[in-house]
Each structure stands twice: as C-alpha cells, then as structure tokens.
Amino acid sequence: MTEIGEGETVGKEPLTDIFHLVNEHFGDDKPYGIVSHRLHSYSINLSELIPIANKFGGFMANAVVVYSEMALHNFEIEKRLLRLNGEVFFNLEQAIDWVPSEDRLANQSQIKNSNN
C-alpha cells in the first residue's frame, strides 16, 4: 500500500523505489497488485511513470482509493495512458480485498503453480 504526502510531485526516483521494494518482497516473476491510498492531493509525473511501469512485469493490478473527484479523474487518465488493470474504490478495505481476488492475478498464480 502506498500513501503520498500532500502537494508532492511523484516522479522517477520514488516510483522506482516503490517498484524495487515490491519486487524485493514478491520477486520478479510473481504477479502482484498495489493499493494506492490517495488521502492527499498530489501529482504524478506520467512521462516518468510510463517507462518505469513497463519494466516491472509482475505489476498486474492497481487498486486506488480516492476521496475526491480530482483524484478519481487523475486515476482515470493514468489508467488509460498506462493501460493499467485498475479499479477505483471509495473504501480502503474493499481495495485491499480486490487485489488478491483480481482475476488476472489469480489466473497468473494458478498457471505458475501448475507449472511447478
């Protein structure tokens, strides 16, 4: 789960750090999802995010919890530009529950487990 501070601009360095931490935890070949808890207003530098997100093949799902119309619209733009498999939630618990049940994650895990 990620939370970004009020008014920050998130670019290449923090995004790379997030993806590296997730890969350290899950490994390079296991699919995973991220819950983005958008409590605060901040911006993401999409021109820096697009090439980074494409490098981490295990990133399969993005659950975003929003509390404002602006956050909702921002995520819809990110989702289209990044071709993300993502969902918007207005409740943190629902977002957390969605990530492991998301079909692509479940199917990827089943395929990998059947090959072992």
LINTAGI-V146780 format. One record per run of one state. SS is the DSSP state (2 for helix, 1 for strand, 0 for the rest). FROM is the first residue (numbers start at 1). TO is the last residue. Records with the same first field share a line. If there is no record, write none. Layout:
SS->FROM-TO ; FROM-TO
This chain:
0->1-1 ; 3-8 ; 11-11 ; 27-31 ; 38-42 ; 45-45 ; 56-58 ; 66-68 ; 83-85 ; 90-91 ; 102-102 ; 116-116
1->2-2 ; 9-10 ; 32-37 ; 43-44 ; 59-65 ; 86-89
2->12-26 ; 46-55 ; 69-82 ; 92-101 ; 103-115
